[in-house]
Each structure stands twice: as C-alpha cells, then as structure tokens.
Amino acid sequence: MNNPTGPTGTTGPMGSINPSMSPDAERNWAVAAHLSSFAAAYVALGFLGPLVCMLLIRDRSPFARRHAVEALNFNLSWLIYLVVSAVLIFIVVGFVLLAALGIAYLVLVIMGSVAASRGEEFRYPLTIRMVS
C-alpha cells in the first residue's frame, strides 16, 4: 500500500509533506523568523534574522520558509521606509513617521509571530515583495 504522506508519514502544518521536521519545529522556525528581527532592528539591520532563518530552513519546511520570506520582505520594506522618514526629518514630517513606523513595527512583528505559532499564514501590510 502506498503512503501518500511520504517516507516517514509525517505531515506538517498547512498540509505540507515534510519528512525532516515536526510540525512543532516548523512553527518554532516560523516564529523565530519573525522575532529574530528584533535582534538587530535597533541598528536598522532587522532583516538579518529572517534572512538567516530562511537560509537555514530553505528546503526543510515550506511553511517556515514562507514565514521567513514574509518577515524578510517586511524588514527590507521597513528599512526603505526608515530611510525615507530619516530624510523627511528635515521637514519635520519624518519625526511623526518614525514614531508611527516604530509602533507599527512592534505590533506587526508580534502579530506575525502569533500567527506563526498557531500554524497560520500571515501577510504583513504595506510590504514590498522583493524576495519570493
């Protein structure tokens, strides 16, 4: 009898067939992709954490990779928005934009992490999709 779930018989979140990772490990990597951005965000390099996660789990978990790519795109987009806001400081609008970006960043990363921990998909708003 053929086993449709693959050689080990494990099925990950969202129905992905994944013989090398448990569903818990997939969710943990997906959460790490979102939360790792806090590690270097204070120096505007928040994209490094999701990039490392994406490279480490590239072929092992489609679910975790989708979250890592989404977090990477979000952090790269926010870096662009930060640069634009920094330039706009000279006309005072930048101060308001920087504050709004900071609050939105915190809230959205937490929302993405919670969705990943539940095994759900998450799409960040206002994100330029540069990496697929």
N, C-alpha and C positions, 0 to 999 in steps of 0.2 A: 504494500500500500504506500502510495506517495504521500509525503508530508509537505503540505503547501507552505508551511511556515519556515522552511529551511532546514539545514542540517541539525541545528540544536533545538529547534522547535520553539524558539523564543520570539515573541512579537513585541516590538517597542511601542511607545506612545504614537498615536495617530496612525496605527496600523502598519508602521514601517517594519520590515523584516530586518532584524539586526542580531546576528549570532554573537557579536563580540561585546555587547553592552546590555546590562539590565535596564529595565525602564527607570529605576531609581537613579542609576548612573547617568542615563540620558538627561533626566530632569536636573540633576545636580550640575552637569556641564552647562546646560542651558541657563540655569540661574547664575552660574559663575561667569558666563559670557556677559550678562547684564551687569552684575555687581562689580566685576573686575574693573570696570571703567572708573569707579571711584578711586582706585589705587593711584592713578596718575592724573586724574582730572584737574587737580589743583595747579598743575603746570601745563594745562591745555593739551595733554597727551592721553586723554581718556580712551582713545581708540586703540591703544596698545594692548590692553587686557582682552577685549573682544577679538583682536587680531590673533593673539597667541592662542586663545581658546579655539578659534576657527582653524588654525593651522594644526593644532594638536588632535582635533577630533574630526578632521576633514572627511575621512571615508568611513569612520566608525559609527556615526549616528546622523542620519539626515535631519532628525528633529532638532538635535543640539546645534547642528551646523546652521540650520535656518535661523535659530535664535542668535547665534554668534554673528551671522551676516547682518541680521537686522540691527543688532547692537552696534556693529562696526559702522554701518551706514549712518545710524543715528549720531554716533560720536563724531564722525567726519563732517556731517552736516552741521552739527552744533559748533564745531571748530570754525567752520566758514562763517556762521552767524556771529560767533565771538569776535572774529577779526573785523567784520563789518561794524559791529557795535563799538569796538575799540576806536575805529576811525570816526564814527559818529559822536564820540565823546566831545570832539571839538565844537559840535553844535548842540551840546547838552542832551540831545535825544539818546545818546549812547548810554548814559547812566541808567535811564529807565529801562532800556533794552537789556542791559547787562543784568539788572536785578530780575527782570521777568525771565530771562534765559536761565538764570541760576535756579529760580524756584521751579520752573517747568522741567528743568533737567532732573532735579531731585525727585519730583513727583513721577515723571515718566519712567525713570530707571526703576523705581520701586514698583510701579505698575507692571513693567515688563518682567521683572523678577518674580512677582507673584503669579503672573500668567504662566511663566515657565515652570514654576514649582507645581502648578496644577496640571501640567501636561497640555496646556492650551497654546494656540498660536497667538502671536502679538505683533501688531504693526504700529510702529511709532508714527505719530502725526508729524507733518512738516519735515519729512525726511527725504533727502535726495538719494535715490537708489543708485549708488555708484558701483557697488560690488554685488555680484549675484552668485 
